[in-house]
Amino acid sequence: MFVLSEIQDLVRIPPHTFNTPIHHAINDELHKKYANKVISNLGLVVSVWDLLDINDGMLKPGDGASFVDVKFRCIVWKPFMGEILTGWVKECTAEGIKPVELAWVWKADEENELYIESNEKIRFRIEEEIFANIKPKSSVEASGIEEPKNKTPPYAIVASCQAEGMGCVSWWD
């Protein structure tokens, strides 16, 4: 579920951080750039783990910052196909909802209906992961004036609870 991934990047170190130790300044900038971000075909970066290699800084004309080529490892969350996880139901959507009650229903047999409702603990199996190619925001979207047209998440996971022992944890306790 969690893996260590090695990444190399050119990191901009702003001038106001020149008085701090270089490892701390680089680590702070890497956390700002990568923590809680999705990297396509890699997963969701949780945190920077360690710095492996730091090259000498470079200066670019017109910018007072230092640019440092860094190789580092980060902790990435990427579930394995077939992995069984436990989570909580955030909400029920239109697919599979019983319209009157707005809840997922599993008909175990003719007489018994088991409900999956919001905020219930649920066990599920990872079936597929989808990385979407998200285009950078336009200047209007970035300024917050206009809502983005496409709200596709950069990383989606398809899961199923259609197996023995899956579904609401309370059903099996």
C-alpha positions as CSV (number, residue, x, y, z in Angstrom):
1,M,0.0,0.0,0.0
2,F,2.8,2.5,0.8
3,V,5.9,2.5,-1.3
4,L,9.2,4.5,-1.3
5,S,9.7,6.1,-4.6
6,E,12.8,7.8,-5.9
7,I,12.4,11.2,-7.7
8,Q,14.8,13.7,-9.1
9,D,13.8,17.4,-9.4
10,L,15.2,20.9,-9.7
11,V,14.1,22.7,-6.6
12,R,13.9,26.5,-6.3
13,I,15.3,27.7,-2.9
14,P,14.0,31.3,-2.2
15,P,16.5,33.8,-1.0
16,H,14.8,34.3,2.4
17,T,15.7,30.7,3.3
18,F,19.4,31.1,2.6
19,N,20.2,31.4,6.3
20,T,18.7,28.0,7.1
21,P,20.6,24.7,6.7
22,I,20.3,23.6,3.0
23,H,18.7,20.2,3.9
24,H,15.9,21.9,5.8
25,A,15.3,24.5,3.1
26,I,15.2,21.8,0.4
27,N,13.0,19.5,2.5
28,D,10.5,22.4,3.1
29,E,10.3,23.2,-0.6
30,L,9.9,19.5,-1.6
31,H,7.0,19.1,1.0
32,K,5.3,22.2,-0.4
33,K,5.6,20.9,-4.0
34,Y,4.9,17.1,-3.5
35,A,3.0,16.4,-0.2
36,N,-0.6,15.5,-0.8
37,K,-0.2,15.6,-4.6
38,V,-0.8,12.9,-7.2
39,I,2.0,11.9,-9.5
40,S,0.7,10.2,-12.6
41,N,1.3,6.5,-12.7
42,L,3.0,6.6,-9.3
43,G,0.3,7.5,-6.7
44,L,-0.5,10.0,-4.0
45,V,2.6,11.4,-2.3
46,V,2.2,11.4,1.4
47,S,5.5,12.9,2.5
48,V,9.2,13.3,1.6
49,W,11.2,10.5,3.3
50,D,14.8,11.5,2.8
51,L,17.3,13.4,0.5
52,L,19.7,11.1,-1.4
53,D,21.8,13.5,-3.5
54,I,22.1,17.3,-3.5
55,N,24.0,19.0,-6.3
56,D,25.5,22.5,-6.2
57,G,23.0,25.3,-6.5
58,M,22.7,27.4,-9.7
59,L,21.6,31.0,-10.1
60,K,19.4,32.1,-13.0
61,P,19.5,35.6,-14.3
62,G,16.7,37.8,-13.0
63,D,15.9,35.5,-10.1
64,G,17.5,35.8,-6.7
65,A,16.7,32.2,-5.8
66,S,19.1,29.2,-5.9
67,F,18.1,26.2,-8.1
68,V,19.3,22.8,-6.7
69,D,19.1,19.5,-8.5
70,V,18.0,17.0,-5.8
71,K,17.4,13.2,-5.8
72,F,15.1,12.2,-3.0
73,R,12.7,9.5,-1.8
74,C,9.1,10.0,-0.9
75,I,6.3,7.9,0.7
76,V,3.6,7.2,-1.9
77,W,0.2,5.7,-1.3
78,K,-0.7,3.3,-4.1
79,P,-2.9,0.3,-3.3
80,F,-2.2,-3.0,-4.9
81,M,-4.7,-4.6,-7.3
82,G,-6.8,-7.0,-5.2
83,E,-5.8,-5.4,-1.9
84,I,-8.5,-5.4,0.7
85,L,-9.0,-2.1,2.6
86,T,-11.3,-0.8,5.2
87,G,-12.8,2.7,5.0
88,W,-15.9,4.8,5.7
89,V,-18.7,5.6,3.3
90,K,-18.7,9.3,2.6
91,E,-21.9,9.4,0.6
92,C,-24.2,7.3,-1.6
93,T,-24.5,8.3,-5.3
94,A,-27.3,7.8,-7.8
95,E,-25.9,4.4,-8.9
96,G,-27.5,1.7,-6.8
97,I,-29.4,4.0,-4.5
98,K,-32.8,3.0,-3.3
99,P,-34.5,6.4,-4.2
100,V,-36.8,6.6,-1.2
101,E,-34.1,5.9,1.4
102,L,-31.0,7.2,-0.5
103,A,-29.0,4.2,0.6
104,W,-27.2,1.3,-1.1
105,V,-29.1,-2.0,-0.6
106,W,-27.9,-5.5,-0.9
107,K,-30.6,-8.1,-1.2
108,A,-29.1,-11.1,0.6
109,D,-32.3,-13.0,-0.2
110,E,-36.0,-12.3,-0.7
111,E,-36.6,-11.4,3.0
112,N,-33.3,-9.7,4.0
113,E,-32.1,-6.4,2.8
114,L,-28.8,-5.0,4.1
115,Y,-28.1,-1.3,3.8
116,I,-24.9,0.6,3.2
117,E,-25.4,4.1,4.6
118,S,-23.2,7.2,4.9
119,N,-20.5,7.1,7.7
120,E,-20.6,3.3,7.9
121,K,-17.3,1.3,8.1
122,I,-16.9,-0.8,4.9
123,R,-14.5,-3.4,3.6
124,F,-13.7,-3.4,-0.1
125,R,-11.3,-4.8,-2.7
126,I,-9.2,-2.6,-5.1
127,E,-10.2,-3.5,-8.7
128,E,-8.6,-0.7,-10.8
129,E,-6.8,2.6,-10.6
130,I,-7.3,5.4,-13.0
131,F,-4.8,8.2,-13.6
132,A,-6.3,11.1,-15.5
133,N,-4.3,13.5,-17.6
134,I,-5.4,16.9,-16.1
135,K,-4.5,20.0,-18.1
136,P,-3.0,22.9,-16.1
137,K,-5.6,25.5,-15.1
138,S,-6.1,28.5,-17.3
139,S,-5.2,31.9,-15.9
140,V,-8.9,32.6,-15.3
141,E,-9.4,29.3,-13.5
142,A,-6.3,29.7,-11.4
143,S,-7.4,33.2,-10.3
144,G,-10.7,31.7,-9.0
145,I,-12.9,33.8,-11.2
146,E,-14.3,30.9,-13.2
147,E,-15.0,27.4,-12.0
148,P,-13.0,24.7,-13.8
149,K,-15.1,22.9,-16.4
150,N,-13.7,19.5,-15.8
151,K,-13.8,18.2,-12.2
152,T,-12.2,14.9,-13.0
153,P,-10.0,13.8,-10.1
154,P,-6.3,13.2,-11.1
155,Y,-6.4,9.8,-9.4
156,A,-9.4,7.5,-8.9
157,I,-9.7,4.1,-7.5
158,V,-12.4,1.6,-8.5
159,A,-13.3,-0.8,-5.7
160,S,-15.8,-3.5,-5.1
161,C,-17.5,-5.1,-2.1
162,Q,-19.1,-7.9,-4.0
163,A,-17.5,-10.9,-2.3
164,E,-17.8,-12.9,0.9
165,G,-16.7,-10.8,3.9
166,M,-16.9,-7.5,2.0
167,G,-19.4,-4.7,2.6
168,C,-20.3,-3.1,5.9
169,V,-18.1,-4.5,8.7
170,S,-21.1,-4.6,11.0
171,W,-22.7,-7.3,8.7
172,W,-19.9,-9.7,9.5
173,D,-19.3,-9.0,13.2
